[in-house]
């Protein structure tokens, strides 16, 4: 499983790239879809206990990135694929460092 902080960094990076691109083309459906999914991912990452990995299969950013963006915007496609993979493999529970002895 991937540490939640690493997943947050991955999703935030993809969102930062998306923000740059949406500025020049806000109506592009691929960007709108990516924004919806990245926003939902951030909301779920804030939960103390995320849904099980099987319940995170609604994320399709990686597939979309490969099909729609890989040939025209490799940097953004890679960021979306990383965010997709990391989110699907994120730790379900937030680790509480206060519990360590």
JOUR-V533420 format. One line per field, one symbol per residue. phi: phi as a letter, one per 20 degrees, with the letter a starting at -180 (. if undefined). burial: + if it has 16 or more other C-alpha atoms within 10 Angstrom, else -. Layout:
phi->???
burial->???
This chain:
phi->.dggfffgffffffffffgfffgebfefgffffffffffffffffeffcfgggfedfffcfffffffdcgedbfffgffffffgffffdfgfdffdffefd
burial->--++--++-++++++--+---+--------+--++-++--++--+----+-----+--++++-++---++-----+++++++++++++++++-+-------
